[in-house]
Structures are given as C-alpha cells and as structure tokens.
Amino acid sequence: MRSIIERYNKQKEEHQQLLNPASEVKFWQKEAASLRKELQYLQECHRQLMGEELSGLSVKDLQNLENQLEMSLKGVRIKKDQILTDEIKDLKRKGNLIYQENLGLHSKVELVSQENSELHEVYGKQNVDEVNRVSQAPYTVGNAYDLHAPIRLQLSQPHPHNREELGKSMKLGLQLQ
C-alpha cells in the first residue's frame, strides 16, 4: 500500500512540474541522465556476459555471472530440444502418411496385376493379331505397337538398406516391364 501511495505522489509531482517550462527542462535532464546511467550499466553487464572486463569483479560477482550464464544456456537448450522434438514429431507424421499412401498404392498395383493376369488368360487363348485387326477402325493409322497386348506389371517389396531401418524406410516398389 505504501508503494502505491509513493508512486501516486511521484506522478503527481511530475505532472505539476510539467506545467512549468523551467521545471520541465529539469525533468527531462534528470530523465536523460538516468537513462545514460542505465545504458552504461547495461553495456557493462553485456561486456561481462561476453567475458570482457572481468578483472574488477569479486568471486561472488563471478559466481553470480556464471549462474546467470548457466541459466541462460539452460533456457537455450530447452528451446532447442523443444524445436527438435516438434520437428521429429512432424517428420514421423509425414513418414506415416507416406507409408499409408505406399500401402494404398501397393494394393492398387496388386489389383492391376490380378486384372492383368485375368486379361492375359482371356486374350492369351485368342490370336492377338486377329484381335488387333478386328478392333482397328478402317481409316486409322497404326503405330506398330500392339494396343491390346496385356501390360505386365511386377510388384516388388521395398528393401531397407540395413536391418535397423526395417519398417522405417519406405520405397515405392513398382516396376514396369
């Protein structure tokens, strides 16, 4: 309560002084002097934190400076660990999404492979040339490729580079023949 009353009285005095131009100049001179002192103190603290001008410090001051540096370093390490942890979580999430996409593509390739083998059974019994002749329009230009030949896809599983990466590394294993 006492500090609040003191602050009120100080503000009241400063307000009254600002009404008088001569006292306003004195107020700003005091304010500038106090800011210069604060700037010098901060510059001295900065130099000490940088390891400069330590010769005039006592052992207790040096210990306080060391504790302050250790606390600052601890804060930096905590922030770094948090950033790395967040990045690891994000990369794991992205890896899981890629893995799920790979599984989906793997099942689609299996389905296409199954359809391919069924088509191969159906069209393998017929003469491919005969099918091509019947299916071409009379006034089309052929490109010397067999458009009705079945496409052969081969599915291969991803292989990690070493045993520790098993399950971690993901590769699309689609090969066209």
N, C-alpha and C positions, 0 to 999 in steps of 0.2 A: 504494500500500500504506500509505503514511504517513497519507493522509487517512482511510482506513478505521480505522486504529488510533485516530486522533484522535476520530473520530465515536463509536467504541466507548467511549473513556474519557469523553467528554462525556455520553453516555447513561448510563453507569454512575454518574457524579457526580450527574446529575439524579435518577436513581432513588433514590440514597441520601438526597438532600435531601428528597425527597417523603415519606420515612419520618418526618422530624422536622417537626412542625407549624410551628414558627417559620421554619425554612428553606423550607417550602412557601409560606408567605406571601411571603417574599422572592423566591422563584422566580416566582410569579405577578405580583408587582410589576414584576420585570425584564421578564417576558414582555409585560405591558401597556405598559410604556414602549417596548419595541422595536416593538410593533405601532402605537403612536401615531406614532413616528418614520417608520415605513414608510407609514402613512396620509398624513402630511404630505408625504412625498416624492412619493407617487402623485398627491396633489392638486396639487402644484406642477408635476409633469410634465403633468398634464391641462390646467392653465391655460396652460402654454407651448404645448402642442399646439393649443389653441384660439386662440392668438395673443395671450394676455394675459401681462402681467408679463415682457416680453422685454428690458426696458431693462438689466437686470443681467447679461445673457449676453454672452460674448465672441464674436468672429467664428467661432471654431472650434465653439463650442456652437451657434451659429445654423446653421452648415453641417450639423452633425450632426442638428439638429432638422429641417432642410429635407430631408436624405436620408431620415430616418425617415418624414416625411410623404409623400415621393415613393414610398417602398417600400409604404406603406400604400395609397396611391392606386392604385399598380400592381396590388396584390392585389385591390382592389375592382373595377378594370376587368377583370381576368382573370375574376373570378367573374361579373360582368355579361355578358361575352362568352360564357361557357360557358352561362349560363342562356338567353340569346337564341339561341345555336346549337341548344340542345336543343329550344327551342320551335319554331324553324324546321323542324327535322327532323320533329317531331311533326306540324306543320301540313302538311308535304309528304306525309307518310304518310297523313294523313287525306284530303288532296286526291286522292291516288292512289286510295284506296278509293272515294271518291265518284265519281271518273272511271270506275273499273271498274264500279261499280253503274249509272252512266249508260249505259255501253256495253251492259250486260245488258238494261236497260230498253229501250234503243233497238232491240235485236234482237227483244225480245218484241213491241214495237209494230209492227215490220215484219212479224212473223209474223201478228199480228192483222189488220193491213192486208191481207195476202195472203189470209187466210181470208175477210175481208170482201168482197174483190173476187170471190172464188170464189162466195160465197153470193149476191152481187149478180147474178152471171151466171146462177146456178141459179134464183133466185126472181124475177129481173127478167123472165124469159120468161113466168112464170105471172102470173095476175091476183092481186094482193096481197089484194084484198077476198075473193076466193074462198078463199084460204088461211086468212085470218082466220076466216071463217065455219066452215070445216071444223074448225079446230083448237080453237075455243072450246067449253067444256063447256056443256050445255044450261041449267044453272041458275047461271051466273056473272054477275057484274055487270061490265060493260065500263067502262073509264075513258077512253074516247075517244082512247087512244093506240094506235098500230099496233105491237103487240108483235113482229111478225115482220118489220118493216121492217129492212133491214140498217143497222147502225151505221156511220157514216162517220168514220174517223179520218184525220187528216192529220199526217204526221210532218215536223217541221222541225228543221234542224240548229241547234245553239247558235251564236250570233254574239257574239264578244267585242267589247268597247267600243272597243278600239283594236288596232292590229296587234301591239303588244308583248305583249298579253295572249293572243294566239292560242295555243291549246294549254294555257294556264294557267287560264283561267276556264272553268267548266263550268256549263251550264244544262240543265235538262230541257226538251226542245223538244216536248212533247206538247200538241197542241191538239185539242179535240173540236169537231165541227161539229154 
